Amino acid sequence: MRRILPIGFITLALVVSSWGMHGSPALANPSQSDTKKKLEDVKNEAKETKASLKEVEAKLEQHKKDVSKVDEKLSAYLQQIDALNKNLAANEKEKKAVEQKLRKKLQRLYLQGENEYLAHMLAAESFADFLNRFQLIRIIVNQDMNDFQHYNDLKKKYEEDKAKVVQAKEEQEKLLKESKQRVEKMLKEMSKYKAELKELEKQEQKLMGEFSFVGGGVLGYPSSRGMTFWNYGQNRGSHIHAGVDIPRPIGTPIYAAEDGVVKSVRYDAGGYGWYIIVRHNNGLETLYAHMYSYQVKVSTGQRVARGQVIGAVGNAGRSSGPHLHFEVHKNGQAVNPKPYIS
């Protein structure tokens, strides 16, 4: 970075840094241990929620496989219903034909009277003729009985097939309803867990902004926890490095280290890129650098809260790779950030 520090100040800063590493009562923040516990609780809860969500997703995936079996059953029912409907149509047609035939016979019996067969036999000219007439009448009567029996059988089969169609449709609807209810239940559970997880992630993000890197400082850690180059005061030839570097992927959130007011949002093409300075009530100021313009989330004069997202990690300005350059200023001078956030 371009800020030039006096050599005497560098010596003083190194002394302050060494003192700060052992923990200063003036910089201690008792609330950090509570914040750390809250963060751990939120992380554990998020872990459990993710496990529950994963379990539901696995069940849904298994159900998708089961659906193919359900489809096979539904297809079988559809084929059964189709076959039964064809049988019903054929039986209905045959039943109507037999009904018509029987109706004509009944009409003939009614018109000719019940003594028709007897009169026909008595008109025989000989005993042999009588026996022939008797045999013929018996055949006719048997045929009439067979027609009546056939009609009754057709009617019974028709009613049985009709009942089977109703039963098959009920089984089909039951399968569809159960499958639909099961999927709706799982989707509802997934939606619930996703909403819970989203809320927990928001809490975690906020707590991470509030929680300092190790837990002994007065400022919150300004990004996601992880590697930090504690390179404050490093001689870079053209200048003395005035802050620390936090390497993170582009887009990683940058958090306000403490409550305060945005003092300035500026652009420095040859150094900081887009950077933000926040003035805090404790007399400190913090600087966040190397952002791109679209990543800046605040404006000059805006009040911000500790842990609030104010930007994102970029690689603008004089930067060898994506990282957050973070500075702490006291009484207008850059100081080693480590005692304040570690």
C-alpha positions as CSV (number, residue, x, y, z in Angstrom):
1,M,0.0,0.0,0.0
2,R,1.2,3.6,-0.5
3,R,0.9,5.0,3.1
4,I,4.4,6.0,4.4
5,L,5.0,5.5,8.1
6,P,7.8,7.3,10.1
7,I,10.6,5.0,11.2
8,G,10.1,6.0,14.8
9,F,6.5,5.2,14.6
10,I,7.3,1.7,13.1
11,T,9.4,0.9,16.2
12,L,6.6,2.1,18.5
13,A,4.1,0.1,16.5
14,L,6.2,-3.1,16.8
15,V,6.3,-2.6,20.6
16,V,2.5,-2.1,20.7
17,S,2.1,-5.2,18.5
18,S,4.2,-7.3,20.9
19,W,2.3,-6.0,23.9
20,G,-1.0,-6.6,22.2
21,M,-0.2,-10.2,21.4
22,H,-0.1,-11.0,25.2
23,G,-3.5,-9.4,25.6
24,S,-4.2,-5.9,26.9
25,P,-6.8,-5.4,29.6
26,A,-7.8,-2.1,27.9
27,L,-8.5,-4.0,24.6
28,A,-10.2,-7.1,26.2
29,N,-13.8,-7.7,25.2
30,P,-15.6,-10.0,27.5
31,S,-18.5,-10.3,25.1
32,Q,-16.3,-12.1,22.6
33,S,-16.6,-15.4,24.5
34,D,-20.4,-15.2,24.4
35,T,-20.3,-14.3,20.7
36,K,-18.0,-17.3,20.1
37,K,-20.4,-19.6,21.9
38,K,-23.4,-18.3,20.0
39,L,-21.4,-18.7,16.7
40,E,-20.6,-22.3,17.6
41,D,-24.2,-23.0,18.6
42,V,-25.5,-21.6,15.3
43,K,-22.9,-23.6,13.3
44,N,-24.0,-26.8,15.1
45,E,-27.6,-26.1,14.5
46,A,-26.9,-25.3,10.9
47,K,-25.0,-28.6,10.6
48,E,-28.0,-30.5,12.0
49,T,-30.3,-28.7,9.7
50,K,-28.1,-29.5,6.7
51,A,-28.1,-33.2,7.8
52,S,-31.9,-33.2,8.1
53,L,-32.2,-31.5,4.7
54,K,-29.9,-34.0,3.1
55,E,-32.0,-36.9,4.6
56,V,-35.2,-35.5,3.1
57,E,-33.5,-35.0,-0.2
58,A,-32.4,-38.6,-0.1
59,K,-35.9,-39.7,0.7
60,L,-37.2,-37.6,-2.2
61,E,-34.7,-39.2,-4.5
62,Q,-35.7,-42.7,-3.4
63,H,-39.3,-41.8,-3.9
64,K,-38.5,-40.8,-7.5
65,K,-37.2,-44.3,-8.0
66,D,-40.3,-45.7,-6.3
67,V,-42.5,-43.6,-8.6
68,S,-41.4,-45.8,-11.6
69,K,-42.8,-48.8,-9.7
70,V,-46.0,-46.9,-9.0
71,D,-46.2,-46.0,-12.7
72,E,-46.0,-49.7,-13.6
73,K,-48.9,-50.4,-11.2
74,L,-50.9,-47.5,-12.6
75,S,-50.2,-48.8,-16.1
76,A,-51.4,-52.3,-15.2
77,Y,-54.6,-50.8,-13.7
78,L,-55.2,-48.7,-16.9
79,Q,-54.8,-51.9,-19.0
80,Q,-57.1,-53.8,-16.7
81,I,-59.7,-51.0,-16.8
82,D,-59.4,-50.9,-20.6
83,A,-59.9,-54.6,-21.0
84,L,-62.8,-54.6,-18.6
85,N,-64.5,-51.8,-20.5
86,K,-64.1,-53.7,-23.7
87,N,-65.6,-56.8,-22.0
88,L,-68.5,-54.6,-20.7
89,A,-69.1,-53.2,-24.2
90,A,-69.1,-56.7,-25.8
91,N,-71.3,-58.2,-23.0
92,E,-73.7,-55.2,-23.2
93,K,-74.1,-55.8,-27.0
94,E,-74.6,-59.6,-26.6
95,K,-76.9,-59.0,-23.6
96,K,-79.1,-56.7,-25.6
97,A,-79.3,-59.2,-28.5
98,V,-80.4,-62.0,-26.1
99,E,-82.8,-59.7,-24.4
100,Q,-84.4,-59.0,-27.8
101,K,-84.6,-62.7,-28.6
102,L,-86.2,-63.5,-25.3
103,R,-88.6,-60.6,-25.6
104,K,-89.9,-62.0,-28.9
105,K,-90.3,-65.5,-27.4
106,L,-92.2,-64.1,-24.4
107,Q,-94.5,-62.1,-26.7
108,R,-95.2,-65.2,-28.8
109,L,-96.0,-67.3,-25.7
110,Y,-98.3,-64.6,-24.4
111,L,-100.1,-64.3,-27.7
112,Q,-100.4,-68.1,-28.4
113,G,-101.2,-69.1,-24.8
114,E,-99.6,-71.7,-22.6
115,N,-101.4,-74.6,-24.5
116,E,-99.5,-74.0,-27.8
117,Y,-97.1,-76.9,-27.3
118,L,-99.9,-79.3,-26.2
119,A,-102.1,-78.4,-29.2
120,H,-99.1,-78.9,-31.5
121,M,-98.5,-82.5,-30.2
122,L,-102.3,-83.4,-30.3
123,A,-102.4,-82.5,-34.0
124,A,-100.1,-85.5,-34.7
125,E,-101.5,-87.9,-37.3
126,S,-99.8,-91.0,-35.7
127,F,-98.0,-92.0,-32.6
128,A,-94.7,-91.8,-34.4
129,D,-95.6,-88.2,-35.5
130,F,-96.5,-87.5,-31.9
131,L,-93.1,-88.6,-30.7
132,N,-91.4,-86.5,-33.3
133,R,-93.4,-83.5,-32.4
134,F,-92.7,-84.1,-28.7
135,Q,-88.9,-84.4,-29.4
136,L,-89.0,-81.1,-31.4
137,I,-90.9,-79.3,-28.6
138,R,-88.4,-80.6,-26.0
139,I,-85.5,-79.2,-28.1
140,I,-87.3,-75.8,-28.4
141,V,-88.0,-75.7,-24.7
142,N,-84.4,-76.6,-23.9
143,Q,-83.1,-73.9,-26.3
144,D,-85.4,-71.4,-24.6
145,M,-84.0,-72.4,-21.2
146,N,-80.5,-72.1,-22.5
147,D,-81.2,-68.7,-23.7
148,F,-82.6,-67.7,-20.4
149,Q,-79.5,-69.1,-18.6
150,H,-77.1,-67.5,-21.0
151,Y,-78.8,-64.2,-20.4
152,N,-78.5,-64.6,-16.6
153,D,-74.8,-65.5,-17.0
154,L,-74.2,-62.5,-19.2
155,K,-75.9,-60.2,-16.7
156,K,-73.9,-61.6,-13.8
157,K,-70.6,-61.3,-15.7
158,Y,-71.5,-57.7,-16.7
159,E,-72.1,-56.7,-13.1
160,E,-68.9,-58.4,-11.9
161,D,-66.8,-56.6,-14.5
162,K,-68.5,-53.3,-13.7
163,A,-67.5,-53.8,-10.0
164,K,-63.9,-54.7,-11.0
165,V,-63.7,-51.4,-13.0
166,V,-64.9,-49.4,-10.0
167,Q,-62.4,-51.2,-7.7
168,A,-59.5,-50.8,-10.2
169,K,-60.2,-47.0,-10.4
170,E,-60.4,-46.7,-6.6
171,E,-57.0,-48.5,-6.3
172,Q,-55.5,-46.2,-9.0
173,E,-56.8,-43.0,-7.3
174,K,-55.5,-44.3,-3.9
175,L,-52.0,-44.8,-5.3
176,L,-52.0,-41.4,-7.0
177,K,-53.2,-39.7,-3.8
178,E,-50.6,-41.4,-1.6
179,S,-47.8,-40.7,-4.0
180,K,-48.8,-37.0,-4.2
181,Q,-49.2,-36.6,-0.5
182,R,-45.8,-38.1,0.1
183,V,-44.1,-35.8,-2.3
184,E,-45.9,-32.7,-0.9
185,K,-44.9,-33.7,2.6
186,M,-41.2,-34.0,1.6
187,L,-41.3,-30.8,-0.4
188,K,-42.8,-29.0,2.6
189,E,-40.1,-30.4,4.9
190,M,-37.4,-29.3,2.4
191,S,-38.8,-25.8,2.2
192,K,-38.9,-25.6,6.0
193,Y,-35.3,-26.8,6.4
194,K,-34.1,-24.5,3.6
195,A,-35.7,-21.5,5.3
196,E,-34.2,-22.5,8.6
197,L,-30.8,-22.9,7.0
198,K,-31.0,-19.6,5.3
199,E,-31.8,-17.9,8.6
200,L,-29.0,-19.7,10.4
201,E,-26.6,-18.7,7.6
202,K,-27.6,-15.1,8.1
203,Q,-27.1,-15.4,11.9
204,E,-23.7,-17.1,11.3
205,Q,-22.6,-14.4,8.9
206,K,-23.6,-11.7,11.4
207,L,-21.9,-13.4,14.3
208,M,-18.7,-14.0,12.2
209,G,-18.6,-10.3,11.6
210,E,-19.0,-9.7,15.4
211,F,-16.5,-12.3,16.4
212,S,-12.8,-11.3,16.3
213,F,-10.3,-13.8,14.9
214,V,-9.0,-15.2,18.2
215,G,-11.3,-13.4,20.6
216,G,-9.2,-10.8,22.5
217,G,-9.7,-7.6,20.5
218,V,-12.2,-4.8,20.5
219,L,-13.0,-5.1,16.7
220,G,-14.7,-7.8,14.9
221,Y,-12.9,-9.8,12.2
222,P,-13.6,-8.0,8.9
223,S,-14.3,-11.0,6.7
224,S,-14.7,-14.8,6.8
225,R,-12.3,-16.4,9.2
226,G,-9.2,-18.0,7.9
227,M,-5.6,-17.2,6.8
228,T,-4.3,-13.7,7.7
229,F,-1.0,-12.2,6.7
230,W,0.0,-10.2,9.7
231,N,2.3,-8.1,7.6
232,Y,1.8,-4.6,9.1
233,G,5.0,-2.6,9.0
234,Q,6.5,-4.6,6.2
235,N,9.0,-2.7,4.1
236,R,8.0,-2.9,0.5
237,G,10.7,-0.6,-0.9
238,S,8.5,2.1,-2.1
239,H,6.4,2.2,1.1
240,I,5.8,0.6,4.5
241,H,2.7,-1.6,4.6
242,A,0.1,0.0,6.7
243,G,-2.3,-2.8,7.3
244,V,-2.8,-6.6,7.1
245,D,-3.8,-8.7,4.2
246,I,-6.7,-11.2,4.3
247,P,-6.6,-13.4,1.1
248,R,-10.1,-14.6,0.1
249,P,-11.9,-15.5,-3.1
250,I,-13.4,-12.6,-5.0
251,G,-16.9,-11.9,-3.7
252,T,-16.3,-13.0,-0.1
253,P,-18.2,-10.6,2.2
254,I,-16.4,-7.8,4.0
255,Y,-17.9,-6.8,7.4
256,A,-17.8,-3.6,9.4
257,A,-15.4,-4.2,12.3
258,E,-17.5,-2.1,14.7
259,D,-20.5,0.2,14.8
260,G,-19.8,3.6,13.1
261,V,-20.4,6.0,10.3
262,V,-18.9,5.7,6.8
263,K,-16.3,8.5,6.6
264,S,-15.5,8.1,2.9
265,V,-15.9,5.8,-0.1
266,R,-13.1,6.5,-2.7
267,Y,-11.2,5.1,-5.6
268,D,-7.4,4.9,-5.8
269,A,-6.3,3.3,-9.2
270,G,-2.6,3.0,-8.3
271,G,-3.1,1.7,-4.8
272,Y,-6.2,0.8,-2.8
273,G,-8.7,0.5,-5.7
274,W,-12.1,1.2,-4.3
275,Y,-11.9,1.5,-0.5
276,I,-14.1,2.4,2.5
277,I,-13.1,4.2,5.7
278,V,-15.4,3.8,8.7
279,R,-15.2,6.1,11.8
280,H,-16.1,4.4,15.1
281,N,-17.3,5.7,18.4
282,N,-14.3,4.3,20.2
283,G,-12.0,6.8,18.5
284,L,-10.7,4.3,15.9
285,E,-11.1,4.3,12.1
286,T,-11.0,1.2,9.9
287,L,-10.1,1.0,6.2
288,Y,-11.1,-1.7,3.8
289,A,-9.4,-1.8,0.3
290,H,-9.1,-3.4,-3.1
291,M,-12.8,-3.6,-3.9
292,Y,-14.4,-3.2,-7.3
293,S,-17.1,-0.4,-7.6
294,Y,-20.0,-2.8,-7.9
295,Q,-19.0,-4.5,-4.6
296,V,-19.3,-1.4,-2.5
297,K,-22.5,-1.7,-0.4
298,V,-22.5,1.6,1.5
299,S,-22.1,5.3,0.9
300,T,-20.5,8.3,2.7
301,G,-22.4,9.4,5.9
302,Q,-24.2,6.0,6.2
303,R,-24.4,4.4,9.7
304,V,-23.2,0.8,9.8
305,A,-23.4,-1.9,12.5
306,R,-20.8,-4.3,13.6
307,G,-20.8,-7.3,11.4
308,Q,-22.8,-5.6,8.6
309,V,-21.8,-6.4,5.1
310,I,-20.3,-3.3,3.6
311,G,-18.5,-4.7,0.5
312,A,-16.8,-7.8,-0.9
313,V,-13.3,-8.9,-1.6
314,G,-11.9,-7.8,-4.9
315,N,-8.6,-7.4,-6.7
316,A,-8.6,-3.7,-7.8
317,G,-5.8,-1.3,-7.6
318,R,-2.2,-2.4,-6.7
319,S,-2.9,-6.0,-5.8
320,S,-1.1,-9.2,-6.5
321,G,-4.2,-11.3,-5.9
322,P,-7.8,-11.2,-4.5
323,H,-7.6,-10.1,-0.9
324,L,-8.9,-7.6,1.7
325,H,-6.3,-5.0,2.8
326,F,-7.4,-3.9,6.3
327,E,-6.1,-1.0,8.3
328,V,-6.8,0.4,11.8
329,H,-6.2,4.1,12.4
330,K,-5.9,5.7,15.8
331,N,-5.6,9.5,16.2
332,G,-5.2,9.7,12.5
333,Q,-2.3,7.3,12.3
334,A,-2.2,3.7,11.0
335,V,-1.5,1.2,13.8
336,N,-1.0,-2.5,13.9
337,P,-4.5,-4.1,13.5
338,K,-3.5,-7.4,15.2
339,P,-4.0,-6.3,18.9
340,Y,-7.4,-5.0,18.0
341,I,-8.7,-8.1,16.2
342,S,-6.7,-10.9,17.8
